[in-house]
Amino acid sequence: MGISKRLSLRHSNSAGPEKAWSLKDFVAKLRKKRDKEVDNVLVIGIDFGTTYSGAAWATITDFETDEIHLITSWPGCGYEEGKTPTELFYEQGNVTWGYNIPDDAEPVRWFKLLLLRDEDLPQELRDAEYVLRARKVLRELKKTPVELTADYLRCLWRHVVQSIEKERGKSVVDGFAFHVVLTVPAIWKNYARQAMEEAARKAGILDSRMAGPTSLSFAPEPEAAALATICEPGRVIQSNDTYIICDAGGGGLCGGIFVDEAFEAICKERLGRNWSRLSQSSIKMIMKKQWETDIKSQFRVEGNKSKDYIVVIPHEAFSGGSLDDTSRHPVIKGGKIIFRSSDIQSAFNDVFLRIEKLVDEQIKKAKESNLRVTGIIMVGGLGSSPYLFDHLNAKYNGPGQSTADTSMPFERAPKLHSISVVSTIARQSLGVSMNERFDKRKHLKADRYWDEEEDAYFAKNQMSWYLFKGQDVPKQQPVRHTFYELYDNEVKYNEIRKAYKCKILQNDEDIPSTRRTPSVKELCTITVELPKTFSELESWINPREVKFKKLEFDIEMVPSGASCDFSIYYEDEKLGSQQASVEFD
């Protein structure tokens, strides 16, 4: 395409454009009108996490009674558990997943992070042992991150559907159309979300069914967890309340995986070369059972400063030598490492510093916006840590401060109610590049050029931003900008008609440039087929009475929580999905 010229821009609330899927709107629709279209929909939520994954489901009738069904039975797990490990094991062409992986196997972990480009992955994660091993497995199996993710989602999806069929009956489930909601990290860029969608498709989640097509939408992980938390029965949420969401999920920089790595490093340092003698099943027993279940999830300093924490080391580590070593701290007696409270604290230190830094930044931003923080909501695996609760509560509810002003409630109980997120804060600026009439008050002289078509000075490569970084963006409120292009011959128009391309641009600077600079990067390309022939286009005559054909169209953005959806409209008609495609760079 050529560079478009801007005609106008407008913010629209009209009923014409499609709206992004929203649980609140969906439930409102079914309560107003119980029709066949919504009665046969079953919503399945999948929380695909870096370290653990879970799922839940509900029919329309279930939504009306706020009844959500959690999957708590997993293959290979003999007890009820809300989540299953996000782990894969490949052996002789077979794939094992979750709790079914043998204790002595070395599974692939953290492969979800490989959906991100290296430059978007923090250095600490890029160099993490599990990430490096996952990359090694990819090379050995000649698989892509999308294919690895699809392998896991395929196993998870098969079990979820079987669990629902067991509960309701296969023939009943076959009569439902599925709507699948996948959680994604809030900071993920659109290309990563696109990769997730591709993985879901490869996993068979979007396969055709007799009851109708399966639809897919994405929900930001912190937003989903926060909504579940603040909707707890008896929790009163006032208008203008401001909460900080502390996402201590497994795969984030503030997640529990770094606490686990720190503790494992402490054990390795204390045992020295004896650690290398441990089998995979022994390491798993130490890290999963003794550390994660018995110590990390229950640890708190208050009232336990003199308490010892014992980790039993299998005798294979000592290779027939002495099971005692009291020469230095922490001491080893009878094959057991005896940790003090301060030793366990040290495993949390680095992550807690990161959490404090992020919380401080958000409190500062809230104050700059004249907002008073009502509370901190902890979500993610580490979010349930009583030690993290105590630590943040002590820091942000200190002596001499008014409890009414600074008390930070920490809640962790999911329940569905009518509260929903109506707006989000933009993490980057999004827009398109265009040419517009030159105005010496706003444009640089270097951008000025004489436009032969319109017989006037224009400014080239200017930015038309749809949203700005840091902007409060109302969800599902469409924003449209109108553009046009002029064509003086049919051959030129026909060259672009079948595959008209529009590039969506992004900028991560706090104040984006009004013109296209090197800091403005390409996000994605929308490709559409234009419906009208050259002769059917509107005629236009310039001041010198030269005739042109005018192509006028709208580019619309719809914020939808985990992403922003862009579409091209021609004469107020959205170009159909068969004609439109979006490719992420």
C-alpha positions, -999 to 999 in steps of 0.1 A, spaced: 0 0 0 9 36 -3 10 59 27 -25 68 36 -38 103 44 -58 109 75 -94 122 70 -106 122 106 -107 102 138 -135 93 161 -142 73 192 -172 51 186 -197 34 209 -220 24 180 -235 -11 178 -220 -18 144 -185 -31 152 -179 -65 168 -171 -64 205 -144 -84 222 -158 -114 242 -165 -105 278 -178 -128 306 -199 -99 320 -215 -91 287 -220 -128 280 -238 -135 313 -259 -103 308 -270 -115 274 -282 -148 287 -300 -133 316 -319 -110 293 -327 -136 267 -324 -173 272 -321 -184 236 -306 -214 218 -275 -194 209 -263 -190 245 -280 -220 261 -257 -245 243 -224 -228 252 -200 -244 277 -172 -221 288 -138 -238 296 -111 -218 313 -75 -229 310 -48 -214 333 -17 -224 314 11 -215 338 49 -217 336 52 -242 365 16 -254 370 -16 -254 350 -53 -258 359 -87 -257 343 -124 -249 352 -157 -250 333 -193 -239 335 -225 -241 315 -249 -212 312 -270 -226 339 -240 -228 362 -231 -191 355 -266 -181 367 -260 -197 400 -223 -187 403 -212 -223 402 -178 -229 386 -164 -265 383 -127 -268 390 -107 -298 376 -92 -314 407 -84 -349 396 -53 -354 375 -36 -384 359 -9 -398 381 -21 -379 412 -38 -399 439 -54 -370 457 -74 -339 448 -52 -310 435 -62 -277 419 -33 -278 394 -10 -302 376 27 -296 368 34 -279 334 60 -305 325 66 -329 296 87 -360 292 96 -374 258 108 -410 255 109 -432 224 83 -412 207 59 -411 236 48 -380 255 42 -381 293 29 -350 311 21 -336 346 20 -360 375 24 -391 352 61 -383 347 83 -408 365 101 -396 395 135 -406 380 129 -388 347 142 -353 339 112 -335 325 110 -304 302 99 -274 323 93 -237 317 88 -242 280 60 -216 280 87 -190 283 101 -200 250 71 -185 232 88 -152 240 116 -138 219 150 -136 236 149 -98 238 116 -99 256 128 -125 282 146 -110 312 182 -121 315 176 -140 347 151 -162 329 171 -164 297 200 -180 317 178 -201 340 187 -238 341 153 -250 331 150 -226 302 184 -237 288 174 -274 292 141 -267 274 160 -251 245 183 -281 244 153 -305 242 138 -284 214 170 -288 194 172 -326 201 135 -331 191 136 -306 163 105 -290 176 94 -253 179 82 -237 211 47 -237 196 49 -274 190 62 -282 225 34 -260 240 8 -277 217 20 -312 230 12 -301 265 -20 -284 258 -32 -315 238 -27 -337 269 -43 -311 292 -73 -305 268 -79 -342 264 -81 -347 301 -103 -316 307 -129 -328 281 -129 -363 295 -134 -349 330 -164 -328 318 -178 -358 300 -175 -379 331 -194 -353 351 -222 -346 325 -221 -375 301 -205 -376 266 -238 -371 247 -246 -340 267 -212 -325 263 -214 -332 225 -244 -309 224 -225 -279 237 -205 -254 217 -172 -246 235 -159 -212 243 -123 -215 256 -106 -188 277 -68 -190 280 -49 -170 305 -18 -151 293 7 -129 311 -3 -93 311 30 -81 297 31 -105 268 32 -88 234 8 -97 206 32 -120 188 34 -143 219 -4 -143 222 -5 -153 185 19 -181 192 -4 -193 221 -34 -193 197 -14 -213 172 -4 -238 199 -41 -241 210 -51 -248 174 -23 -274 169 -34 -290 202 -69 -296 188 -87 -272 211 -103 -254 182 -112 -285 162 -147 -284 146 -175 -300 166 -210 -310 157 -225 -284 181 -207 -255 164 -173 -239 161 -151 -235 192 -142 -199 200 -111 -187 218 -104 -156 239 -75 -145 262 -76 -132 297 -47 -114 314 -35 -136 343 -33 -109 370 -67 -95 360 -84 -129 361 -69 -137 395 -77 -103 409 -113 -105 398 -116 -139 414 -101 -125 446 -121 -92 451 -154 -110 443 -151 -130 475 -184 -131 494 -187 -104 519 -159 -83 503 -172 -48 498 -156 -30 468 -162 7 466 -161 28 435 -126 43 429 -109 17 452 -74 12 440 -57 -21 443 -21 -31 435 -20 -66 419 12 -84 431 16 -111 405 39 -136 422 33 -163 395 58 -190 389 73 -177 356 76 -140 365 107 -123 379 88 -121 412 77 -158 411 84 -188 432 107 -204 407 135 -181 418 129 -189 454 131 -226 445 164 -220 426 178 -201 455 170 -230 479 184 -256 456 216 -235 453 218 -234 491 215 -272 493 241 -277 465 265 -254 482 261 -272 515 264 -307 501 291 -299 475 299 -328 451 276 -351 471 246 -333 455 256 -346 421 253 -382 434 215 -377 439 192 -392 413 164 -372 397 138 -389 418 158 -380 450 161 -343 439 124 -343 431 116 -357 465 137 -329 482 124 -300 461 87 -310 455 78 -327 488 101 -314 515 107 -279 501 76 -268 482 50 -287 503 65 -289 538 86 -257 541 81 -230 514 43 -230 515 41 -228 553 72 -208 562 69 -176 582 94 -158 604 70 -144 630 70 -167 660 94 -191 644 128 -175 646 143 -203 667 126 -231 647 148 -256 628 138 -268 593 150 -303 585 156 -316 550 163 -354 547 190 -362 522 189 -397 507 219 -418 517 230 -422 481 244 -387 484 270 -397 510 283 -427 490 289 -448 521 306 -420 540 297 -403 572 261 -390 575 273 -363 599 291 -330 592 289 -305 621 320 -286 610 300 -257 595 265 -243 594 240 -256 585 250 -288 603 243 -323 589 232 -349 613 221 -384 604 219 -375 567 196 -345 575 205 -308 569 192 -287 598 184 -252 585 178 -222 607 150 -198 600 176 -173 586 187 -199 561 152 -203 547 147 -165 547 178 -161 525 161 -181 497 133 -155 496 155 -123 498 161 -115 461 125 -121 450 112 -100 479 134 -71 469 120 -73 434 85 -74 447 91 -44 469 106 -24 441 76 -31 418 50 -24 446 68 9 454 67 19 417 30 12 415 23 31 447 43 60 433 23 59 400 -10 58 419 0 89 439 10 107 407 -25 100 395 -40 112 428 -51 78 438 -50 63 473 -41 26 473 -68 6 491 -49 -27 492 -25 -51 477 -38 -83 462 -13 -112 460 -19 -136 431 2 -164 416 18 -194 433 40 -174 457 11 -151 464 -2 -177 488 30 -176 509 23 -166 545 59 -152 547 52 -129 517 20 -118 534 38 -110 566 66 -93 548 45 -69 527 20 -63 556 49 -52 578 64 -29 552 32 -13 540 13 -12 573 40 1 596 38 17 631 25 53 632 5 50 600 -32 52 599 -47 18 593 -75 34 574 -50 51 551 -24 24 546 -38 -10 557 -32 -35 529 -56 -64 528 -44 -95 511 -71 -118 498 -70 -152 481 -104 -167 475 -120 -172 440 -157 -166 435 -177 -154 405 -197 -122 407 -207 -93 386 -176 -71 391 -156 -68 359 -126 -48 346 -139 -19 325 -105 -3 316 -68 -11 316 -36 9 314 -18 8 281 17 -7 283 27 8 249 15 32 223 -2 17 192 -10 35 159 -4 38 122 18 60 100 2 84 75 6 117 57 -14 148 66 -16 184 55 14 204 65 10 227 95 42 247 104 30 249 140 31 211 145 52 196 117 90 196 111 101 213 79 121 182 71 89 162 68 73 187 43 67 177 7 46 189 -22 17 166 -29 10 166 -66 -23 148 -61 -38 174 -38 -18 204 -50 -8 212 -14 20 208 11 18 176 32 39 162 61 51 127 55 54 97 79 33 112 107 18 91 135 -18 86 141 -19 70 176 -49 50 188 -37 48 223 -8 61 243 14 43 268 0 49 304 -34 58 291 -65 45 308 -82 25 280 -119 16 283 -123 -21 274 -144 -29 243 -148 8 234 -139 10 197 -116 38 184 -118 45 147 -95 67 125 -106 74 89 -80 74 61 -80 78 23 -58 72 -7 -60 86 -42 -55 66 -74 -51 81 -109 -51 48 -128 -67 14 -126 -35 -6 -130 -20 9 -98 -52 2 -79 -55 -34 -91 -20 -41 -79 -30 -36 -43 -67 -45 -44 -65 -83 -37 -40 -79 -8 -42 -44 6 -18 -42 36 -19 -19 66 9 -20 92 1 -14 129 30 2 147 41 3 184 63 25 206 75 17 241 85 53 250 66 71 278 58 100 253 57 86 218 68 107 188 43 125 166 63 112 136 77 79 126 111 76 141 135 45 146 119 39 180 85 32 163 85 -5 155 62 -27 134 37 -48 154 16 -65 128 2 -63 93 -35 -65 84 -41 -78 49 -76 -74 33 -92 -77 -1 -109 -45 -12 -145 -51 -23 -149 -24 -50 -134 -22 -84 -116 9 -96 -146 22 -115 -168 18 -84 -147 40 -62 -158 76 -54 -146 102 -79 -125 131 -67 -111 162 -85 -81 182 -73 -78 221 -76 -62 217 -110 -92 196 -121 -73 164 -124 -95 134 -118 -88 107 -92 -105 77 -76 -107 80 -38 -104 49 -15 -118 59 19 -117 34 48 -116 31 86 -90 14 108 -106 4 141 -90 -7 174 -109 -26 201 -91 -30 235 -99 -64 248 -79 -69 280 -51 -92 269 -47 -75 235 -60 -48 211 -78 -61 181 -75 -41 148 -99 -43 119 -104 -25 86 -139 -12 77 -150 -1 43 -183 19 41 -190 8 77 -188 -29 68 -160 -49 84 -141 -68 58 -149 -105 66 -126 -129 84 -122 -148 51 -108 -117 36 -88 -103 65 -57 -117 82 -33 -103 109 3 -113 109 25 -105 139 61 -96 133 
